[in-house]
């Protein structure tokens, strides 16, 4: 069984796999700076493995973190949207330049159209 900290570790690993080059705010000696996610999260992941190696007692909590990290990294390819690329490869997905459609009121006369889509219907509009 994985507790909340193991689940959070899984989310961290998933973010690391999806967006390693994203800039993340962190506090360094009370000074906010932006660092690449691979540096910040990589250091945190290395710290988890270090604690597993040097744990003097059973280290159950550290193993829960490592288990969550492994499961988050293994499962994210199966749970992500198909247009989302792993490791930020290939730049933006082909539809990234399009803005989200506005919310339609019930009974609106015309369907939501994605700008620059050639008149295609929005994928969020009920058919």
Z-matrix of the N, CA and C atoms (Angstrom, degrees):
N
C 1 1.442
C 2 1.528 1 108.68
N 3 1.329 2 115.64 1 136.07
C 4 1.456 3 121.50 2 179.56
C 5 1.518 4 108.09 3 -107.80
N 6 1.318 5 116.90 4 129.26
C 7 1.461 6 121.54 5 179.25
C 8 1.517 7 111.33 6 -82.07
N 9 1.305 8 114.98 7 -169.72
C 10 1.460 9 120.36 8 -178.17
C 11 1.521 10 111.60 9 -63.09
N 12 1.325 11 117.70 10 -38.12
C 13 1.462 12 118.99 11 -179.06
C 14 1.526 13 110.92 12 -67.75
N 15 1.322 14 117.08 13 -33.85
C 16 1.469 15 119.97 14 175.36
C 17 1.522 16 111.14 15 -67.15
N 18 1.333 17 116.43 16 -38.35
C 19 1.465 18 120.44 17 178.01
C 20 1.528 19 111.03 18 -66.25
N 21 1.325 20 116.47 19 -41.33
C 22 1.465 21 120.27 20 177.42
C 23 1.526 22 109.66 21 -63.81
N 24 1.305 23 117.69 22 -38.14
C 25 1.466 24 120.79 23 176.00
C 26 1.520 25 111.01 24 -61.75
N 27 1.323 26 116.46 25 -36.97
C 28 1.460 27 120.03 26 176.44
C 29 1.514 28 112.52 27 -64.06
N 30 1.324 29 116.60 28 -39.89
C 31 1.468 30 120.72 29 177.39
C 32 1.529 31 110.17 30 -66.38
N 33 1.322 32 116.80 31 -39.36
C 34 1.469 33 120.68 32 177.86
C 35 1.525 34 110.43 33 -62.66
N 36 1.327 35 117.20 34 -43.66
C 37 1.464 36 120.36 35 178.80
C 38 1.524 37 111.11 36 -64.76
N 39 1.327 38 117.16 37 -39.63
C 40 1.463 39 120.40 38 178.22
C 41 1.525 40 110.80 39 -62.98
N 42 1.326 41 117.55 40 -43.29
C 43 1.461 42 121.12 41 177.41
C 44 1.525 43 110.45 42 -63.12
N 45 1.317 44 115.87 43 -40.93
C 46 1.471 45 121.07 44 178.69
C 47 1.525 46 110.65 45 -61.03
N 48 1.331 47 117.66 46 -40.11
C 49 1.467 48 121.70 47 -179.95
C 50 1.529 49 110.98 48 -72.26
N 51 1.318 50 117.68 49 -37.10
C 52 1.461 51 120.52 50 -177.32
C 53 1.528 52 113.26 51 -80.99
N 54 1.315 53 118.02 52 -43.04
C 55 1.462 54 121.49 53 -170.89
C 56 1.525 55 112.98 54 -133.41
N 57 1.306 56 119.48 55 62.88
C 58 1.472 57 119.53 56 -177.35
C 59 1.525 58 113.47 57 -68.73
N 60 1.326 59 118.39 58 -23.88
C 61 1.463 60 120.47 59 -177.18
C 62 1.515 61 113.86 60 -96.15
N 63 1.320 62 117.43 61 1.57
C 64 1.467 63 120.46 62 178.76
C 65 1.520 64 109.67 63 -65.07
N 66 1.308 65 116.30 64 147.02
C 67 1.467 66 121.10 65 177.24
C 68 1.520 67 108.44 66 -87.72
N 69 1.334 68 116.06 67 130.82
C 70 1.459 69 122.68 68 -176.95
C 71 1.527 70 108.48 69 -122.32
N 72 1.337 71 116.22 70 134.20
C 73 1.461 72 120.32 71 177.08
C 74 1.519 73 109.30 72 -76.59
N 75 1.315 74 116.50 73 138.84
C 76 1.462 75 121.28 74 173.04
C 77 1.526 76 108.48 75 -147.77
N 78 1.320 77 115.21 76 160.72
C 79 1.456 78 121.01 77 178.94
C 80 1.525 79 109.50 78 -99.90
N 81 1.317 80 116.36 79 124.72
C 82 1.457 81 122.25 80 175.67
C 83 1.518 82 106.29 81 -120.57
N 84 1.340 83 115.94 82 108.16
C 85 1.469 84 121.62 83 -176.50
C 86 1.524 85 111.14 84 52.78
N 87 1.336 86 116.26 85 46.53
C 88 1.467 87 125.44 86 178.07
C 89 1.523 88 113.49 87 67.88
N 90 1.317 89 117.48 88 14.69
C 91 1.460 90 121.95 89 177.61
C 92 1.526 91 107.82 90 -111.91
N 93 1.348 92 118.17 91 119.45
C 94 1.465 93 119.35 92 179.16
C 95 1.529 94 110.82 93 -75.64
N 96 1.327 95 115.87 94 127.78
C 97 1.467 96 121.10 95 176.27
C 98 1.526 97 108.37 96 -136.31
N 99 1.329 98 115.19 97 158.36
C 100 1.462 99 121.47 98 177.07
C 101 1.516 100 108.65 99 -100.27
N 102 1.319 101 115.78 100 129.43
C 103 1.458 102 121.72 101 177.87
C 104 1.520 103 109.01 102 -127.20
N 105 1.334 104 117.36 103 152.47
C 106 1.467 105 118.57 104 173.79
C 107 1.531 106 110.02 105 -63.57
N 108 1.310 107 116.37 106 143.33
C 109 1.466 108 121.14 107 -177.30
C 110 1.521 109 111.51 108 -59.97
N 111 1.336 110 117.83 109 -33.39
C 112 1.464 111 118.54 110 -177.80
C 113 1.527 112 111.23 111 -65.60
N 114 1.328 113 118.69 112 -29.96
C 115 1.468 114 120.07 113 176.64
C 116 1.522 115 111.45 114 -73.30
N 117 1.312 116 115.57 115 -50.70
C 118 1.455 117 120.40 116 -176.28
C 119 1.528 118 111.83 117 -67.49
N 120 1.305 119 116.74 118 -51.52
C 121 1.461 120 120.14 119 -179.12
C 122 1.527 121 111.32 120 -71.45
N 123 1.322 122 117.13 121 -34.91
C 124 1.463 123 119.90 122 177.01
C 125 1.511 124 111.79 123 -61.97
N 126 1.323 125 116.83 124 -39.63
C 127 1.466 126 120.62 125 177.36
C 128 1.524 127 110.26 126 -66.34
N 129 1.328 128 117.64 127 -41.17
C 130 1.458 129 120.48 128 179.18
C 131 1.529 130 111.01 129 -65.38
N 132 1.333 131 117.09 130 -41.42
C 133 1.466 132 121.02 131 178.34
C 134 1.523 133 110.25 132 -64.47
N 135 1.329 134 117.25 133 -43.82
C 136 1.473 135 120.27 134 177.92
C 137 1.528 136 110.11 135 -61.25
N 138 1.322 137 117.56 136 -37.93
C 139 1.459 138 121.76 137 178.18
C 140 1.534 139 111.33 138 -62.53
N 141 1.322 140 117.10 139 -37.85
C 142 1.464 141 120.32 140 178.09
C 143 1.528 142 110.81 141 -64.24
N 144 1.321 143 116.79 142 -44.96
C 145 1.468 144 120.14 143 178.88
C 146 1.530 145 111.12 144 -66.81
N 147 1.306 146 117.21 145 -35.94
C 148 1.463 147 120.77 146 176.51
C 149 1.531 148 110.20 147 -61.44
N 150 1.330 149 116.53 148 -45.02
C 151 1.463 150 120.16 149 -179.83
C 152 1.526 151 112.32 150 -65.69
N 153 1.317 152 117.99 151 -33.10
C 154 1.464 153 119.94 152 174.70
C 155 1.524 154 109.46 153 -63.56
N 156 1.322 155 116.56 154 -41.14
C 157 1.466 156 121.00 155 -176.75
C 158 1.520 157 112.73 156 -68.69
N 159 1.332 158 118.09 157 -34.85
C 160 1.461 159 120.33 158 -174.68
C 161 1.528 160 113.41 159 -105.68
N 162 1.321 161 118.61 160 7.00
C 163 1.466 162 121.07 161 -178.32
C 164 1.523 163 109.77 162 -61.12
N 165 1.317 164 116.23 163 127.02
C 166 1.461 165 120.52 164 -178.69
C 167 1.521 166 111.85 165 -83.64
N 168 1.325 167 117.33 166 -29.45
C 169 1.460 168 120.21 167 177.63
C 170 1.520 169 108.26 168 -99.21
N 171 1.323 170 117.54 169 -155.29
C 172 1.464 171 118.84 170 -175.82
C 173 1.522 172 113.46 171 -69.63
N 174 1.308 173 120.29 172 -23.35
C 175 1.461 174 122.36 173 174.89
C 176 1.513 175 114.55 174 68.77
N 177 1.320 176 117.49 175 29.31
C 178 1.464 177 121.02 176 -177.02
C 179 1.524 178 111.96 177 -57.79
N 180 1.320 179 117.60 178 -42.60
C 181 1.466 180 120.66 179 -178.75
C 182 1.524 181 110.95 180 -63.80
N 183 1.326 182 116.54 181 -41.15
C 184 1.474 183 119.02 182 179.89
C 185 1.521 184 110.34 183 -66.69
N 186 1.332 185 117.23 184 -39.02
C 187 1.460 186 119.82 185 177.59
C 188 1.523 187 111.20 186 -66.59
N 189 1.330 188 117.75 187 -33.12
C 190 1.464 189 120.59 188 175.45
C 191 1.524 190 110.29 189 -63.19
N 192 1.339 191 116.72 190 -40.21
C 193 1.465 192 120.14 191 177.60
C 194 1.521 193 110.56 192 -63.98
N 195 1.314 194 116.83 193 -45.24
C 196 1.465 195 120.51 194 -179.68
C 197 1.534 196 110.24 195 -64.74
N 198 1.330 197 117.06 196 -41.94
C 199 1.465 198 120.11 197 177.42
C 200 1.516 199 112.06 198 -61.88
N 201 1.323 200 116.72 199 -41.61
C 202 1.460 201 119.88 200 176.21
C 203 1.517 202 112.36 201 -64.17
N 204 1.336 203 116.63 202 -40.06
C 205 1.474 204 120.52 203 177.07
C 206 1.517 205 111.19 204 -60.30
N 207 1.310 206 116.34 205 -47.20
C 208 1.466 207 120.69 206 -178.59
C 209 1.524 208 110.57 207 -63.50
N 210 1.325 209 116.63 208 -46.62
C 211 1.461 210 119.38 209 -178.29
C 212 1.530 211 112.31 210 -66.65
N 213 1.327 212 117.31 211 -38.02
C 214 1.461 213 119.41 212 177.06
C 215 1.518 214 112.14 213 -63.14
N 216 1.326 215 116.91 214 -41.61
C 217 1.468 216 120.66 215 179.56
C 218 1.528 217 111.79 216 -70.48
N 219 1.322 218 117.08 217 -35.52
C 220 1.468 219 120.75 218 -178.55
C 221 1.532 220 111.23 219 -75.56
N 222 1.325 221 117.64 220 -38.37
C 223 1.462 222 120.60 221 -172.54
C 224 1.524 223 114.70 222 -88.04
N 225 1.320 224 119.14 223 -19.98
C 226 1.468 225 119.43 224 -175.70
C 227 1.527 226 113.16 225 -60.71
N 228 1.333 227 121.67 226 -34.95
C 229 1.469 228 118.34 227 176.76
C 230 1.528 229 113.32 228 -61.21
N 231 1.314 230 117.69 229 -27.28
C 232 1.459 231 121.05 230 -178.93
C 233 1.523 232 112.82 231 -85.80
N 234 1.328 233 118.63 232 -23.70
C 235 1.455 234 122.33 233 -175.83
C 236 1.520 235 114.20 234 -103.45
N 237 1.311 236 118.69 235 -11.02
C 238 1.460 237 120.15 236 -178.51
C 239 1.530 238 110.07 237 -76.85
N 240 1.322 239 115.56 238 161.65
C 241 1.462 240 120.72 239 174.18
C 242 1.524 241 108.40 240 -69.18
N 243 1.308 242 117.20 241 145.66
C 244 1.473 243 119.60 242 -174.26
C 245 1.522 244 113.44 243 -63.89
N 246 1.327 245 118.74 244 -22.15
C 247 1.459 246 120.02 245 179.03
C 248 1.527 247 112.86 246 -84.97
N 249 1.304 248 117.56 247 -11.42
C 250 1.463 249 121.23 248 179.36
C 251 1.515 250 108.10 249 -82.91
N 252 1.333 251 116.14 250 127.11
C 253 1.457 252 120.89 251 -177.78
C 254 1.526 253 110.20 252 -95.45
N 255 1.325 254 115.17 253 147.78
C 256 1.459 255 120.45 254 177.66
C 257 1.520 256 110.33 255 -76.82
N 258 1.307 257 117.37 256 146.85
C 259 1.466 258 125.23 257 176.20
C 260 1.526 259 113.01 258 57.41
N 261 1.336 260 117.29 259 27.85
C 262 1.475 261 122.14 260 179.66
C 263 1.518 262 112.48 261 54.77
N 264 1.313 263 117.57 262 29.99
C 265 1.472 264 120.52 263 -179.21
C 266 1.516 265 110.80 264 -76.10
N 267 1.302 266 115.66 265 149.22
C 268 1.450 267 121.44 266 174.26
C 269 1.509 268 115.07 267 75.64
N 270 1.302 269 118.43 268 13.58
C 271 1.458 270 120.55 269 178.91
C 272 1.513 271 111.29 270 68.25
N 273 1.314 272 115.75 271 -143.77
C 274 1.456 273 121.43 272 -177.07
C 275 1.523 274 110.47 273 -82.18
N 276 1.327 275 117.76 274 146.56
C 277 1.456 276 119.94 275 172.16
C 278 1.525 277 109.41 276 -61.45
N 279 1.312 278 116.68 277 160.40
C 280 1.459 279 120.38 278 -174.49
C 281 1.528 280 113.21 279 -61.77
N 282 1.321 281 118.91 280 -27.02
C 283 1.461 282 121.41 281 -179.19
C 284 1.518 283 113.03 282 -95.81
N 285 1.324 284 119.30 283 7.84
C 286 1.466 285 121.40 284 -174.05
C 287 1.520 286 112.27 285 -68.64
N 288 1.322 287 118.23 286 -24.93
C 289 1.456 288 120.08 287 -177.92
C 290 1.520 289 112.15 288 -77.93
N 291 1.298 290 118.11 289 -13.28
C 292 1.454 291 121.47 290 -179.06
C 293 1.515 292 109.89 291 -81.94
N 294 1.308 293 114.82 292 142.80
C 295 1.457 294 118.54 293 178.36
C 296 1.519 295 109.69 294 -87.55
N 297 1.294 296 116.21 295 156.67
C 298 1.457 297 120.72 296 178.91
C 299 1.527 298 108.86 297 -67.91
N 300 1.315 299 116.95 298 144.68
C 301 1.466 300 119.07 299 -179.61
C 302 1.523 301 110.72 300 -71.99
N 303 1.321 302 114.65 301 155.17
C 304 1.459 303 118.69 302 177.54
C 305 1.530 304 108.87 303 -75.72
N 306 1.309 305 115.05 304 156.85
C 307 1.459 306 120.46 305 -179.51
C 308 1.523 307 108.64 306 -75.16
N 309 1.325 308 116.16 307 131.81
C 310 1.459 309 121.12 308 179.67
C 311 1.516 310 110.14 309 -93.25
N 312 1.311 311 115.83 310 140.55
C 313 1.455 312 120.51 311 174.90
C 314 1.525 313 109.12 312 -78.70
N 315 1.336 314 116.52 313 150.55
C 316 1.469 315 118.43 314 176.14
C 317 1.524 316 110.28 315 -56.86
N 318 1.314 317 115.84 316 134.51
C 319 1.453 318 120.91 317 179.13
C 320 1.519 319 113.99 318 82.16
N 321 1.313 320 118.57 319 12.94
C 322 1.462 321 121.06 320 179.47
C 323 1.525 322 108.83 321 -65.09
N 324 1.328 323 115.97 322 146.69
C 325 1.458 324 121.03 323 -173.03
C 326 1.522 325 113.10 324 -73.01
N 327 1.328 326 118.68 325 -38.33
C 328 1.464 327 118.97 326 -175.27
C 329 1.524 328 110.95 327 -120.29
N 330 1.332 329 116.66 328 150.24
C 331 1.469 330 119.96 329 179.87
C 332 1.518 331 111.23 330 -74.35
N 333 1.301 332 116.05 331 159.59
C 334 1.455 333 121.66 332 176.89
C 335 1.518 334 109.03 333 -72.10
N 336 1.322 335 117.00 334 131.78
C 337 1.459 336 121.78 335 179.60
C 338 1.514 337 108.29 336 -118.30
N 339 1.327 338 116.85 337 133.73
C 340 1.453 339 121.09 338 177.59
C 341 1.521 340 108.11 339 -74.32
N 342 1.353 341 118.59 340 129.22
C 343 1.461 342 120.04 341 178.97
C 344 1.534 343 111.03 342 -57.78
N 345 1.296 344 116.79 343 142.75
C 346 1.469 345 124.13 344 178.99
C 347 1.519 346 112.41 345 59.14
N 348 1.322 347 117.63 346 32.22
C 349 1.458 348 119.41 347 -178.74
C 350 1.513 349 112.28 348 -108.70
N 351 1.318 350 116.84 349 3.85
C 352 1.450 351 118.95 350 -179.32
C 353 1.521 352 112.38 351 72.52
N 354 1.322 353 116.82 352 25.47
C 355 1.460 354 120.02 353 177.13
C 356 1.513 355 114.84 354 85.93
N 357 1.332 356 118.49 355 9.21
C 358 1.460 357 119.72 356 178.57
C 359 1.517 358 110.01 357 -68.27
N 360 1.335 359 115.07 358 148.64
C 361 1.466 360 119.60 359 177.35
C 362 1.518 361 109.95 360 -73.89
N 363 1.298 362 114.96 361 153.04
C 364 1.457 363 121.06 362 178.54
C 365 1.526 364 110.28 363 -67.93
N 366 1.339 365 118.86 364 140.14
C 367 1.469 366 120.09 365 177.11
C 368 1.524 367 112.37 366 -69.51
N 369 1.346 368 118.61 367 -13.45
C 370 1.450 369 121.89 368 -179.47
C 371 1.515 370 112.82 369 -91.55
N 372 1.313 371 116.84 370 -10.57
C 373 1.464 372 121.46 371 -178.59
C 374 1.520 373 109.29 372 -79.79
N 375 1.340 374 116.13 373 133.71
C 376 1.463 375 119.40 374 176.55
C 377 1.513 376 109.23 375 -69.60
N 378 1.291 377 114.90 376 142.87
C 379 1.481 378 119.56 377 -178.30
C 380 1.491 379 111.62 378 -94.07
